[in-house]
Amino acid sequence: MQLLRDRAADAVEEMDLPGCDPARLDRTYAQFALVNRAVSGWRGIYLRQLRPLLRTGSAGTLLDIGCGGGDVPAMLSRWAARDGLRLEITGIDPDPRASRFAAARHTEASVAFRQATAARLVQEGRRYDFVVSNHVLHHLAADELPGFLADSAELCRGRVIHNDLRRSAAAYALFFAASWPLTGSYIRKDGLTSIRRSYTAPELSAAAPPGWKVSRHSPFRNLLTLDKSAAGA
């Protein structure tokens, strides 16, 4: 598909605009929970990459950068609690609209939400066992990616996991067909734009600094990871 041959790095998602409709934006955050449960693959990431490193009797710490509506850290918190594991989670987002929604929506989850950037937490000297993000990488301009990855590595003493879309004609066609019920929000239009903005695996590998690993994750995902413990960092 010609539309997807090159990454649409300059495309703009409506929900990112400061003047977007607040009611539609809140519905978008709410519908993210449905979409992420269905296709983001975090259950598998938790089982394979997070849970084996958590220890009964001691608390692990996790930072979710760009947490949006907060559904991903809330899911991780519930899964860890169900497994009898202590995972102290902080979710940050620079957008005050996202931070307010997440804090109000997920009061039952043991997650601390705050409006902040990763760079701000680096300045505060924060450190976490795990640093994750979901659907953030494709939002970054080419000159923003190195700083974002450097900040996430600085904040982590264990494993960094950035989960993002992988651009493909199949992903675009399937989302176009399956997203029609998601009305009253920005999900459908912005989701298609997100796929156009996302990286293929080779593109992300070329953009990432040395030490970072790109792997394909189903369905239609790239995982960009850094294991600082294995590297002796």
C-alpha positions in Angstrom: 0.0 0.0 0.0 1.6 3.3 -1.2 0.1 5.2 1.8 2.3 3.1 4.2 5.5 2.8 2.2 7.1 5.6 4.2 6.6 6.7 7.8 4.2 9.6 8.1 6.4 11.3 10.7 4.7 14.7 10.3 1.1 13.5 10.5 -0.9 15.0 13.4 -3.4 13.1 15.6 -6.4 15.2 16.6 -6.3 14.2 20.3 -2.9 15.7 20.6 -4.2 19.2 19.6 -4.6 21.5 22.6 -8.0 22.6 21.4 -9.6 19.2 20.8 -13.1 18.5 22.2 -12.6 17.5 25.8 -15.7 15.2 25.8 -14.4 13.3 22.8 -10.9 13.2 24.4 -12.3 11.6 27.6 -14.1 9.0 25.5 -10.9 8.4 23.6 -9.0 7.7 26.9 -11.9 5.4 28.0 -11.9 3.5 24.8 -8.1 3.0 24.9 -8.7 0.5 27.7 -10.8 -1.7 25.3 -8.2 -1.4 22.5 -5.2 -2.0 24.7 -6.8 -5.1 26.3 -7.6 -6.5 22.8 -4.4 -5.8 20.9 -1.6 -4.2 22.8 -0.2 -7.5 24.1 0.6 -6.4 27.6 -0.6 -9.6 29.2 2.2 -11.5 27.3 4.7 -8.9 28.1 3.9 -9.1 31.8 4.0 -12.9 31.9 7.3 -13.2 30.0 9.3 -10.0 30.8 8.0 -8.6 34.1 6.6 -11.3 36.3 9.7 -13.6 36.2 11.8 -10.7 37.6 9.4 -9.9 40.5 10.1 -11.5 43.9 7.6 -12.5 46.5 8.2 -10.5 49.7 9.9 -7.5 48.1 8.4 -4.7 46.2 9.4 -3.9 42.6 9.0 -0.4 41.1 7.7 0.4 37.6 7.4 3.7 35.7 5.0 4.1 32.8 6.0 7.0 30.6 3.2 8.7 28.7 0.5 6.7 30.4 -2.4 8.4 28.7 -5.7 7.3 30.3 -3.8 5.0 32.7 -5.3 1.7 31.7 -2.0 -0.1 31.1 -0.4 0.6 34.5 -3.8 -0.2 36.1 -3.8 -3.6 34.4 -0.2 -4.3 35.4 -1.0 -3.4 39.0 -4.0 -5.8 39.1 -2.1 -8.7 37.5 0.8 -8.3 40.0 -1.6 -8.2 42.9 -3.5 -11.2 41.7 -0.1 -13.1 41.6 0.7 -12.1 45.2 3.5 -9.7 44.0 4.1 -6.2 45.1 4.6 -3.8 42.2 4.7 -0.1 43.0 3.7 1.8 39.8 4.0 5.4 38.8 2.2 6.6 35.6 3.3 9.9 34.2 2.1 12.0 31.3 3.0 15.6 30.3 -0.6 16.3 29.3 -2.6 17.5 32.3 -5.8 16.2 30.6 -4.5 12.7 30.6 -3.2 12.9 34.2 -6.5 14.1 35.5 -8.5 11.4 33.6 -6.2 8.6 34.8 -6.2 9.6 38.4 -10.0 9.9 38.4 -10.6 6.7 36.4 -8.3 4.3 38.2 -8.8 5.1 41.9 -9.0 1.3 42.7 -5.6 0.6 41.2 -2.4 1.0 43.3 -0.9 3.4 40.8 0.4 6.9 41.5 -0.4 9.3 38.6 1.3 12.6 38.1 1.7 15.2 35.3 5.4 15.1 34.5 8.0 14.3 31.8 10.7 11.7 31.9 13.2 14.4 31.8 11.7 16.0 35.0 12.0 12.6 36.8 15.7 12.3 35.7 16.3 15.8 37.3 14.6 14.5 40.5 17.0 11.6 40.6 14.2 8.9 40.4 15.0 5.3 39.6 12.8 2.3 38.9 13.2 -1.4 38.4 11.2 -1.3 35.2 10.4 1.6 32.8 7.7 1.0 30.1 5.7 2.9 27.6 2.8 2.1 25.3 2.2 3.8 22.0 4.6 6.6 22.7 7.5 6.1 20.3 5.6 6.9 17.1 4.5 10.3 18.6 8.1 11.4 18.9 9.9 13.5 16.3 13.2 12.1 15.0 15.2 14.5 17.1 13.2 13.7 20.2 13.7 9.9 20.2 17.4 9.9 21.4 16.6 12.0 24.4 13.5 10.0 25.3 15.5 6.7 25.2 18.4 8.3 27.1 15.9 9.5 29.8 14.2 6.1 30.0 17.5 4.3 30.4 18.7 6.8 33.0 15.5 6.2 35.0 15.8 2.4 35.0 18.1 0.0 36.9 16.6 -3.1 35.3 14.6 -3.5 32.1 13.1 -0.9 29.8 10.2 -2.0 27.5 8.8 0.4 24.9 5.8 -1.2 23.2 4.6 0.4 20.0 2.7 -0.2 16.8 4.5 -1.8 13.8 3.5 -0.2 10.5 2.1 -2.6 7.9 -0.7 -2.7 5.3 -2.3 -5.6 7.2 -2.4 -3.7 10.5 -3.9 -0.7 8.8 -6.6 -2.7 7.0 -7.6 -4.7 10.1 -7.8 -1.6 12.3 -9.9 0.1 9.6 -12.3 -2.8 9.6 -12.5 -3.5 13.3 -12.6 0.1 14.7 -15.9 1.2 13.2 -17.8 0.6 16.5 -15.5 3.0 18.4 -17.7 6.1 17.9 -17.8 9.4 19.7 -14.0 9.5 20.1 -10.7 10.1 18.2 -9.8 6.4 18.3 -10.6 5.4 14.8 -9.1 8.3 12.8 -6.1 8.8 15.2 -5.5 5.1 15.3 -5.1 4.9 11.5 -2.8 8.0 11.7 -0.8 6.3 14.4 -0.2 3.2 12.2 1.0 5.5 9.5 3.4 7.3 11.9 4.8 4.1 13.4 8.0 2.4 12.6 8.7 -0.9 10.8 11.1 -3.1 12.8 14.1 -2.3 10.5 13.4 1.5 10.8 13.2 1.3 14.6 16.4 -0.7 14.7 18.2 1.9 12.7 16.9 4.7 14.9 17.7 3.1 18.2 21.1 3.6 19.9 23.5 0.7 20.5 22.5 -1.7 23.2 18.8 -1.5 22.4 17.0 -4.5 21.0 14.0 -4.5 18.6 11.8 -7.6 18.5 8.5 -8.2 16.8 5.5 -8.8 19.1 2.1 -10.0 18.0 -0.1 -8.5 16.9 1.6 -5.9 14.8 3.9 -4.6 17.5 7.5 -3.6 18.0 9.1 -4.0 21.4 12.2 -1.8 21.9 14.0 -3.1 25.0 17.1 -2.4 27.0 18.2 -4.9 29.7 20.5 -2.9 32.0 21.0 -5.7 34.5 22.3 -8.1 31.8 24.6 -5.4 30.4 26.0 -4.8 33.9 24.8 -1.2 33.8 
